[in-house]
Amino acid sequence: MDKELPEFAILQNSRTKLSAIWTKNGGWKDAPEKDFEHLRLLATLIRTDPNPVQIVKAIAKANGDGLA
């Protein structure tokens, strides 16, 4: 059974305030603790928006990532 890898993911631990970001092209990257709240808000936006793919693509395009 082949499972498709996600193009983007945010992993957070609210107890330790640690975050990591996954991209299909770059794998996991640890984020600084100071970015925890920003990433929490971004994750909430992505989860609740009716078109989360567009949000991720807009962020990728702004960062020059190959996801867009």
FISE-729354 format. One line per field, with one value per atom (N, C-alpha, C): residue number from 0; atom name; x, z, y. Coordinates in nm, 3 decimals, padded with zeros to 5 digits, always signed. Each point is the difference from the previous one (the first is absolute). Example, Ala and Ser with C-alpha at 12.3 -4.5 7.8 and 13.67 -1.06 7.14 Angstrom:
pos <- [0, 0, 0, 1, 1, 1]
site <- [N, CA, C, N, CA, C]
X <- [+01.319, -00.089, +00.090, -00.035, +00.082, -00.077]
Z <- [+00.780, +00.000, +00.000, -00.072, +00.006, +00.073]
Y <- [-00.569, +00.119, +00.120, +00.105, +00.119, +00.109]
//
This chain:
pos <- [0, 0, 0, 1, 1, 1, 2, 2, 2, 3, 3, 3, 4, 4, 4, 5, 5, 5, 6, 6, 6, 7, 7, 7, 8, 8, 8, 9, 9, 9, 10, 10, 10, 11, 11, 11, 12, 12, 12, 13, 13, 13, 14, 14, 14, 15, 15, 15, 16, 16, 16, 17, 17, 17, 18, 18, 18, 19, 19, 19, 20, 20, 20, 21, 21, 21, 22, 22, 22, 23, 23, 23, 24, 24, 24, 25, 25, 25, 26, 26, 26, 27, 27, 27, 28, 28, 28, 29, 29, 29, 30, 30, 30, 31, 31, 31, 32, 32, 32, 33, 33, 33, 34, 34, 34, 35, 35, 35, 36, 36, 36, 37, 37, 37, 38, 38, 38, 39, 39, 39, 40, 40, 40, 41, 41, 41, 42, 42, 42, 43, 43, 43, 44, 44, 44, 45, 45, 45, 46, 46, 46, 47, 47, 47, 48, 48, 48, 49, 49, 49, 50, 50, 50, 51, 51, 51, 52, 52, 52, 53, 53, 53, 54, 54, 54, 55, 55, 55, 56, 56, 56, 57, 57, 57, 58, 58, 58, 59, 59, 59, 60, 60, 60, 61, 61, 61, 62, 62, 62, 63, 63, 63, 64, 64, 64, 65, 65, 65, 66, 66, 66, 67, 67, 67]
site <- [N, CA, C, N, CA, C, N, CA, C, N, CA, C, N, CA, C, N, CA, C, N, CA, C, N, CA, C, N, CA, C, N, CA, C, N, CA, C, N, CA, C, N, CA, C, N, CA, C, N, CA, C, N, CA, C, N, CA, C, N, CA, C, N, CA, C, N, CA, C, N, CA, C, N, CA, C, N, CA, C, N, CA, C, N, CA, C, N, CA, C, N, CA, C, N, CA, C, N, CA, C, N, CA, C, N, CA, C, N, CA, C, N, CA, C, N, CA, C, N, CA, C, N, CA, C, N, CA, C, N, CA, C, N, CA, C, N, CA, C, N, CA, C, N, CA, C, N, CA, C, N, CA, C, N, CA, C, N, CA, C, N, CA, C, N, CA, C, N, CA, C, N, CA, C, N, CA, C, N, CA, C, N, CA, C, N, CA, C, N, CA, C, N, CA, C, N, CA, C, N, CA, C, N, CA, C, N, CA, C, N, CA, C, N, CA, C, N, CA, C, N, CA, C, N, CA, C, N, CA, C, N, CA, C, N, CA, C]
X <- [+00.084, -00.084, +00.089, -00.007, +00.077, -00.077, +00.067, -00.060, +00.066, -00.081, +00.053, +00.047, +00.118, +00.053, -00.069, -00.028, -00.059, +00.104, -00.048, +00.091, +00.042, -00.083, +00.026, -00.066, +00.069, -00.057, +00.069, -00.075, +00.055, -00.020, +00.107, -00.004, +00.033, -00.085, +00.027, -00.023, +00.080, -00.016, -00.029, -00.124, -00.038, +00.066, +00.038, +00.066, +00.141, +00.074, +00.139, +00.017, -00.107, +00.003, +00.096, +00.019, +00.084, -00.087, +00.051, -00.072, +00.096, -00.057, +00.076, -00.092, +00.061, -00.074, +00.049, -00.094, +00.032, -00.034, +00.091, -00.031, +00.046, -00.073, +00.032, +00.140, +00.038, +00.131, +00.114, -00.030, +00.108, +00.000, -00.104, -00.007, -00.034, +00.037, -00.029, +00.105, -00.047, +00.087, -00.053, +00.088, -00.041, -00.018, -00.101, -00.027, +00.044, +00.045, +00.039, -00.121, +00.025, -00.107, -00.079, +00.069, -00.067, -00.108, +00.003, -00.099, -00.121, -00.004, -00.107, -00.139, -00.024, -00.133, -00.038, +00.097, -00.027, -00.041, +00.073, -00.031, -00.132, -00.032, -00.128, -00.115, +00.014, -00.103, -00.009, +00.113, +00.001, -00.067, +00.032, -00.060, -00.152, -00.044, -00.144, -00.066, +00.064, -00.054, -00.011, +00.104, -00.001, -00.110, -00.015, -00.103, -00.142, -00.022, -00.137, -00.039, +00.095, -00.032, -00.067, -00.099, -00.064, +00.093, +00.109, +00.094, +00.144, +00.036, +00.133, +00.115, -00.024, +00.107, +00.046, -00.093, +00.036, +00.087, -00.027, +00.081, +00.143, +00.014, +00.133, +00.074, -00.070, +00.063, +00.044, -00.081, +00.036, +00.124, +00.009, +00.117, +00.123, -00.016, +00.112, +00.049, -00.094, +00.038, +00.075, -00.046, +00.066, +00.141, +00.022, +00.130, +00.087, -00.050, +00.078, +00.014, -00.090, +00.003, -00.061, +00.036, -00.051, -00.140, -00.072, -00.134, -00.103, +00.021, -00.104, -00.016]
Z <- [+00.000, +00.000, +00.000, -00.107, -00.011, +00.064, +00.088, +00.060, -00.058, -00.039, -00.057, +00.114, -00.017, +00.100, -00.011, +00.114, -00.007, -00.054, -00.063, -00.050, +00.111, +00.103, +00.105, +00.130, +00.112, +00.131, +00.107, +00.105, +00.117, +00.119, +00.073, +00.119, +00.119, +00.104, +00.117, +00.129, +00.100, +00.135, +00.091, +00.044, +00.080, +00.138, +00.050, +00.131, -00.006, -00.105, -00.011, -00.088, -00.072, -00.093, -00.117, -00.035, -00.114, -00.123, -00.115, -00.127, -00.106, -00.099, -00.117, -00.121, -00.114, -00.124, -00.100, -00.062, -00.103, -00.137, -00.093, -00.141, -00.075, -00.101, -00.078, -00.061, -00.039, -00.062, +00.100, +00.123, +00.095, +00.126, +00.020, +00.121, +00.122, +00.118, +00.125, +00.030, +00.042, +00.045, +00.134, +00.099, +00.131, -00.009, +00.068, +00.005, +00.136, +00.005, +00.129, +00.094, +00.128, +00.100, -00.012, -00.039, -00.011, -00.108, -00.091, -00.108, +00.036, +00.121, +00.038, -00.020, +00.053, -00.009, -00.144, -00.078, -00.140, -00.076, +00.025, -00.068, +00.051, +00.127, +00.053, -00.072, -00.020, -00.072, -00.145, -00.063, -00.138, -00.011, +00.092, -00.002, +00.018, +00.088, +00.020, -00.127, -00.064, -00.124, -00.107, -00.015, -00.101, +00.030, +00.127, +00.038, -00.021, +00.016, -00.002, -00.130, -00.086, -00.125, -00.098, -00.077, -00.097, -00.114, -00.022, -00.106, +00.054, +00.084, +00.062, -00.099, -00.111, -00.099, -00.055, -00.023, -00.051, +00.100, +00.128, +00.102, -00.006, -00.003, -00.004, -00.128, -00.113, -00.126, +00.002, +00.059, +00.009, +00.087, +00.109, +00.088, -00.072, -00.068, -00.073, -00.109, -00.071, -00.107, +00.057, +00.113, +00.062, +00.048, +00.034, +00.049, -00.109, -00.123, -00.109, +00.007, +00.074, +00.014, -00.125, -00.029, -00.118, +00.013, +00.108, +00.019, -00.089, -00.031, -00.067, -00.139]
Y <- [-00.118, +00.118, +00.124, +00.078, +00.123, +00.115, +00.072, +00.118, +00.123, +00.095, +00.124, +00.090, +00.058, +00.092, +00.135, +00.064, +00.133, +00.099, +00.105, +00.103, +00.094, +00.013, +00.097, -00.047, +00.019, -00.031, +00.083, +00.029, +00.068, -00.094, -00.027, -00.083, +00.089, -00.003, +00.084, -00.078, +00.034, -00.054, +00.119, +00.012, +00.117, -00.001, -00.115, -00.006, +00.057, -00.034, +00.044, +00.124, +00.039, +00.113, -00.024, -00.126, -00.033, -00.023, +00.040, -00.015, -00.050, -00.067, -00.042, +00.013, +00.026, +00.016, -00.104, -00.070, -00.099, +00.056, -00.015, +00.022, -00.124, -00.036, -00.120, +00.011, +00.121, +00.021, +00.011, +00.046, +00.026, -00.083, -00.082, -00.080, +00.085, -00.047, +00.071, +00.106, +00.115, +00.110, +00.048, +00.005, +00.053, +00.150, +00.050, +00.144, +00.053, +00.125, +00.058, +00.009, -00.012, +00.008, +00.131, +00.107, +00.130, +00.000, -00.097, -00.008, -00.087, -00.055, -00.092, +00.060, +00.119, +00.060, +00.035, +00.048, +00.030, -00.127, -00.107, -00.126, -00.059, +00.022, -00.046, +00.070, +00.130, +00.075, -00.045, -00.024, -00.047, -00.137, -00.090, -00.133, +00.008, +00.088, +00.020, +00.052, +00.096, +00.056, -00.108, -00.080, -00.106, -00.102, -00.036, -00.099, +00.050, +00.130, +00.052, +00.069, +00.027, +00.070, -00.096, +00.048, -00.088, -00.043, +00.072, -00.036, +00.003, -00.096, +00.002, -00.015, -00.067, -00.019, +00.134, +00.091, +00.133, +00.076, -00.015, +00.066, -00.053, -00.131, -00.061, +00.041, +00.001, +00.040, +00.146, +00.088, +00.141, +00.019, -00.072, +00.008, -00.054, -00.113, -00.059, +00.094, +00.062, +00.094, +00.119, +00.053, +00.115, -00.035, -00.127, -00.044, -00.060, -00.004, -00.057, -00.150, -00.067, -00.146, -00.062, -00.121, -00.067, -00.057, +00.029, -00.055, +00.069, +00.126, +00.078, -00.041]
//
